[in-house]
Amino acid sequence: MLVKTKAIVISALKFKEKSLVVKCFTLSNGLKSYFVRDAFSNRKASQRIAYFQPLSILEIEAVHKNKGTLENFKEIKIAVPFQSIHTDFVKSTMVMFLSEMLYYSIQEEEKNESLFVFLETALTWLDHHDEISNFHLILLLETTKYLGFYPDVSDIDLPYFEMNGGIFTLFHGMGSLTEHETGLLKKLIDLKFDNDQKIFHVIERQMLLKILIDYYSFHLDGFKRPKSLDVLREVFS
């Protein structure tokens, strides 16, 4: 079946000498993997490889056989031409980390238009703003809405957050955050991209990042700690 759709690049892995396996989150079909033959073997190689940088937003035409095998692109172009994301070191480090998080988080080959639209909107915001210290934290928390485990805020005034249940509780249990950590999470829940990016100190930001990664681990089977996490911490230290 020939499909035309927008697609966000989640990963691009070199296959043998000249080819790529590209995993994309598509607007029309959710998560799909594509084989790009001879990606490194002609004069236009650098142009083609540039399409597949982390979280690039593409407009693709592809053949989807839907047999659980690698699909094939027929045509690719940039849908959202980023101005700074892939040239600014801090932003590029951030999207490398986020692409890894999404790689281990989006596990279903099914349509999720609302998640796609959210990610596209968020990445466009990132490309146009310079105060971005909390962007990755807000995006990771908001993404849990679309993955089905956003914190239940109905009892948000209670002092402890229980990670496994995703609820605020009166008592501190084995899987609960401390009262201080819970307070930081509550602050993050209220935060939007356009809010003051200096609301957290560096150490608080690192604590929140650990909390979010642990929270993803509680709720997603097979979730792995991103390899780029240490690089991100170094950038924001």
N, C-alpha and C positions, 0 to 999 in steps of 0.2 A: 504494500500500500504506500502510495506517495503522500508524504505529509509535509506541510509548510507550517512552521511554528517558531516561536521564540525559544531560546534555550540558554541556560546559564551553565557555564563550564565549571564542573566540580573537580575534575582531575584529568590530567593528560600524562600517560605513562609511555615511555619509549618501548617499542616492541622490535626486537632484533636490531638491525643496523639502521633501518630507514623509515620505519613506520611508527604509528602512534595508536594507542587505545585511549579514546576520549570518553569520559563519563559526563553526561549532561543531565541537568534537571530541566525538562521541557514543559512548556505551558500546556501542550496538548496531551502528553502521554506520561507525565511524571519522569521518573529516572530511566534513562536509556544509555546504552554504551555503543560506541561507534568505532569502526576500524578505519584509520586513515593510512592508506597504502602510500609508500614512497614520500612521506611527509618531508624527509630531509634530502631528497635526491635531485632536486632541480633548482633552477634559478629563482623560482618564486618560493623556495622553502622558507626563508625568513618571514615572508609575508604570511604564509599559511600557518606557521607555528605561532605567530603573534596572535592569531585568532583564539588560541587555546590557553591563554594565560588565565590564572585562577580568577574565577567569578566574572570573566568576560560575558557580556550579554550579546548573543548572536541571533541572527535571523537565518534559519536553516530550511533547506529543502532536502528531505531524506527519504530513503526507502526503508520502511518498517515492515519486516517480515513477521515480527512478533512471535518468534519461535524460541526465544531464550538465548539466541546467538547474537553476535555483534552485528549491528546495523551499519548502513553505509550512507554517507552524505552524497548528495548530488550537487548542492550549491550551498555556499556559506558566505555570509557577509555580517559585518558588525551592525547590531541593532542600536546599541547605545555607545557612541564613541567617547570613552572616558578621556578626560583631559589630564587627570593627575593620579588616578589610582595606581597605575602601573609604572609611574615614573617617580612618585614620591616614596622614599624608602619606608617611612612609617606606615603609610597606607598600604603599600605592597606587602609589607610584613603582616599587617593586620588581615588582609584578604587571603594571604597564604594560609594563615592560621584558621580563619573562618571556613575556607574551602575544605580543610581537613575535618573540621568539626561537622560540616554538612555531609561530607563523604561518609562518616560513620553514623550520621543521624537520619538521613533520608534513605530509608531502606525499602520502601514499597514502590513497585513499578505501577503506580496508579496516579491519575490526574490529581493535582492539588493546586488549583488556580489561585486560591487565596494566598497560599504560601509563596507562589511564584511572584505574584503582584507585590506582596510585601517586600520580598528580597530585591526585586527590581527597583522599587521606590527607595528602599534603604541605601542601596549601592549608588543610586543617582545622587542622593543626599550627600553621601560620603565624598563623592567626586567633586562636589561643589562647596565643601566646607573645610576649614582648616582646624577648628577646635573639635577634635575627634577622640579625646582621651577615653571616653566612656562608650564609644560607638559599639565596640565588640561586645561589651557587657549587655547593653540594651538589646542589640540584635539577638544575642543568644537567648536572653530571657523571653523576648517577644516571640521568637521562633517556637518556643514550647507551646504557645497557643495553637499553632498549626500542626504540631506533632502529637498533641493530646495530653500534655502533662503540665500545663501552666498552673502555678500555685493557686490553690483555692483561697481567695482573699475574703471570704465571708466572715472569718473570725480574725482578721488581720491585727486587731488590737491586742490579741493574746501574745505573751512574751517569747514563745519559742516556735521555731519552724521545724516540723518533722519531715525529713527529706523523702522517706519512702512513700508516705501518704500524700505528700504535697500540701499539708495543712498546717495552720497555726494552732498551737495547743497551749494549755495552761501549765502543763508539767514538762520537765526536761527528761526525755527518754534517750535510749541508746542511739537512735538515729536522728537526734535533734541537733540543730545548731545551738550555739550558746546565745545568750540574750544579746550580746554585742553583735554577733554575726547576724542574728535575726533582724536587728535594727538596721544594719547595712542593707540587707535584702529588701526591707520595707522601703528604704530610700530609693533603691534601684527600681522597684516596682512603680514608684511614682514618677520616674524620670522619663523624659522624652528626648529625642535627638537634639532638639533646639534648646534644651535647658542648659544651665551653667555646667560646663564640662569640668570645672574645678571643684565640684562638690565633694569629691573623694580625694584623700591623700594617696600617694603611691602604694603604701602598704595596704590600705583599705581596698584599693582596686585589685591588688594581687589576691587578697582574701576572697573577694567576690568572684574572681575568676576561678579560684579553686572550688568555691561553693558551687558554681554553675557547672563545672566539669564533673564534680562529684554527683550533682543532681542529674545530669545526663546519664551518668553511669548507672545510677539507681533505676532509671526508667527505660533504658534502651539495651536490649540484648546485643551482645557483641560489640558494644561501644569500646573504643580504644583511646588512650591518651594521645593527643596529637603530637607528632614529632617536632612540630614547629613551635610548641608552647614555650620552650626555653628561649628561643630567639625573640619571641614576643615579649617575654618577661624582661629580657635584656634591653629591648628598645624602650620599654616603659619604666625602667628602673630609675 
